[in-house]
Amino acid sequence: MSKTLKWILTGVVILVIVLVVLSKAGAFGKEKGVKVTTEIVKKRTITEIVNASGKIYPEVEVKVSPDISGEITELNVQEGDTVKKGQVLAKIYADIYSIQRDQAASGVAQSQAQVANSQAALDALKSQVEQAQFTYDRQKNLFNEKVISQSEFNLAESNLRTSTANYNAALQSIRGGQASIQSAVANLNKANKDLSRTSVVAPMDGVVSLLNVKKVSVW
């Protein structure tokens, strides 16, 4: 083997060794790394935005409608308005309910007046019964002593029965009048309740999302 060939083989071996060493050291053949960003760790709120199509519904939805039917005379809100609990949203024509309330109130007053008059009459009839009872007792003693006749005693007895019957009739009239008062008061309470229903109020705080009625202006 010539000296030149030996030098060539030696150089090739040294080159291979150098390439192996460089490869192990990562000088070449290494995959490209991923670029990352670092930050200091701290507590914060992360907001994630998602694009999607759909419908938005409230957590609590309340449908408000009047308990009675009629013409809307006031509409105090529009769609999108914010309302508070108890706020008057609309009013319904209330004249007919006002008339019913006034009639019911008049019925209560009349029934109370009748009972008051019957009570005054009852007091007078009670006095008549007491007087008739006194006369009857006296006539009975006189009749037993044969001082008066049978007809005179019968008259005293008849007067006692008549006055007692009148008193009992007046007493029943008062009881009937008291029942009439209760009925009239019930009618008045119903009329007041119907009148209060002519106003539509908000049952809770919220936002008006939809109106099924519109206010019509009359020129």
C-alpha positions in Angstrom: 0.0 0.0 0.0 1.4 3.3 -1.0 1.9 6.2 1.4 -0.6 8.4 -0.4 -3.4 5.8 0.0 -2.7 5.5 3.7 -3.1 9.2 4.2 -6.4 9.2 2.3 -7.8 6.4 4.4 -6.6 8.0 7.6 -8.3 11.3 6.6 -11.6 9.5 5.8 -11.6 7.8 9.2 -10.9 11.1 11.0 -13.7 12.8 9.1 -16.2 10.1 10.0 -15.2 10.4 13.6 -15.6 14.2 13.6 -19.1 13.9 11.9 -20.2 11.4 14.5 -19.1 13.7 17.3 -20.7 16.7 15.8 -24.0 14.8 15.3 -24.0 13.7 18.9 -23.4 17.3 20.0 -26.4 18.5 17.9 -24.5 20.5 15.5 -26.7 19.3 12.6 -29.7 17.0 12.0 -31.7 18.5 15.0 -35.5 19.1 14.5 -36.7 22.7 14.5 -38.1 23.7 17.9 -41.5 25.2 18.8 -41.6 28.9 19.7 -43.3 29.5 23.1 -44.2 32.6 25.2 -43.8 32.7 28.9 -45.5 34.9 31.5 -45.4 35.4 35.2 -47.9 33.2 37.0 -50.8 35.3 38.5 -54.5 35.0 39.3 -56.8 36.5 36.7 -60.2 36.1 34.9 -60.1 34.5 31.5 -62.8 35.5 29.1 -63.5 33.1 26.3 -65.4 34.5 23.3 -67.5 32.0 21.3 -69.2 32.9 18.1 -72.5 31.1 17.6 -76.0 31.6 16.3 -79.2 31.2 18.4 -81.8 32.9 20.5 -81.3 34.6 23.9 -83.9 33.8 26.6 -84.1 35.4 30.1 -83.5 33.3 33.2 -87.0 34.4 34.5 -89.8 35.2 32.2 -93.1 36.6 33.4 -96.1 37.0 31.2 -98.4 39.8 32.5 -102.0 40.1 31.5 -105.1 41.8 33.1 -107.6 39.7 35.0 -110.5 41.5 33.2 -111.1 42.5 29.6 -111.7 46.0 28.4 -110.3 49.0 26.5 -106.8 50.0 27.4 -106.8 53.7 28.3 -103.2 54.0 29.5 -100.0 52.2 28.3 -97.1 53.5 30.3 -94.2 51.4 28.9 -92.5 50.4 25.7 -90.5 47.4 24.7 -87.0 47.6 26.2 -88.1 49.7 29.2 -86.9 48.9 32.7 -89.7 48.6 35.3 -89.8 48.2 39.0 -92.1 45.9 41.1 -95.5 47.5 41.6 -95.1 50.0 38.8 -98.4 50.6 36.8 -97.8 49.3 33.3 -101.3 49.9 31.9 -104.9 50.8 32.8 -108.2 49.5 31.5 -111.4 51.5 31.1 -112.8 51.4 34.6 -116.1 53.4 34.6 -118.3 50.3 34.6 -116.4 48.9 37.6 -116.6 52.3 39.4 -120.4 52.3 39.0 -120.6 48.7 40.3 -118.4 49.8 43.3 -120.7 52.8 44.0 -123.8 50.7 43.8 -122.4 48.1 46.2 -121.4 50.9 48.6 -124.9 52.3 48.4 -126.3 48.8 49.2 -124.1 48.6 52.3 -125.3 52.0 53.5 -129.0 51.1 52.9 -128.7 47.8 54.7 -127.0 49.5 57.7 -129.7 52.2 57.8 -132.5 49.6 57.8 -130.9 47.7 60.6 -130.4 50.9 62.6 -134.1 51.8 62.1 -135.2 48.2 63.0 -133.1 48.4 66.2 -134.8 51.6 67.2 -138.2 50.1 66.6 -137.1 47.0 68.5 -136.4 49.0 71.6 -139.9 50.6 71.4 -141.5 47.2 70.9 -139.6 45.8 73.9 -141.1 48.6 76.1 -144.5 47.6 74.8 -143.9 44.0 75.6 -142.8 44.9 79.1 -145.9 47.1 79.6 -148.2 44.4 78.2 -146.6 41.8 80.5 -147.2 44.1 83.5 -150.8 44.7 82.5 -151.4 41.0 81.9 -150.0 40.0 85.3 -152.1 42.6 87.1 -155.3 41.6 85.2 -154.6 38.0 85.9 -154.5 38.6 89.6 -157.7 40.7 89.4 -159.4 38.0 87.4 -158.4 35.3 89.9 -159.9 37.5 92.6 -163.0 37.8 90.5 -162.6 41.6 90.3 -162.7 41.9 86.5 -164.5 40.0 83.9 -163.3 37.3 81.5 -163.3 39.6 78.5 -161.1 42.2 80.3 -158.6 39.5 81.1 -158.7 38.1 77.6 -158.0 41.6 76.2 -154.9 41.9 78.4 -153.8 38.5 77.3 -154.3 39.4 73.6 -152.4 42.6 73.9 -149.4 40.7 75.4 -149.4 38.1 72.6 -149.6 40.9 70.0 -146.8 43.0 71.4 -144.6 39.8 71.8 -145.3 38.8 68.2 -144.4 42.3 67.0 -141.2 42.2 69.0 -140.2 38.8 67.6 -140.9 40.0 64.1 -138.7 43.0 64.5 -136.0 40.9 65.9 -136.1 38.6 62.9 -136.1 41.7 60.7 -132.8 42.8 62.3 -131.2 39.4 61.8 -132.3 39.5 58.1 -130.9 43.1 57.8 -127.6 41.9 59.3 -127.4 39.2 56.7 -128.1 41.8 54.0 -125.2 43.9 55.3 -122.9 40.9 55.1 -124.0 40.2 51.5 -123.7 43.9 50.6 -120.2 44.1 52.1 -119.2 41.0 50.1 -120.5 42.7 46.9 -118.5 45.9 47.8 -115.3 43.9 48.4 -115.8 42.2 45.0 -116.4 45.5 43.3 -113.3 47.0 44.9 -111.3 44.0 43.8 -112.5 44.3 40.2 -111.7 48.0 40.2 -108.2 47.3 41.4 -107.8 44.8 38.5 -108.2 47.6 36.0 -104.5 48.5 36.7 -101.8 46.2 35.4 -98.7 46.4 37.6 -95.3 44.8 37.3 -95.0 41.8 39.6 -91.2 42.1 39.8 -88.2 44.2 38.6 -87.3 43.6 35.0 -87.2 44.7 31.4 -90.2 44.7 29.0 -89.2 42.3 26.2 -92.5 42.2 24.3 -95.8 44.1 24.1 -98.8 42.4 22.5 -100.8 45.6 22.6 -100.3 49.1 21.3 -101.6 52.4 22.5 -103.9 54.0 19.9 -104.2 57.8 19.8 -107.7 59.1 19.3 -107.9 62.5 17.6 
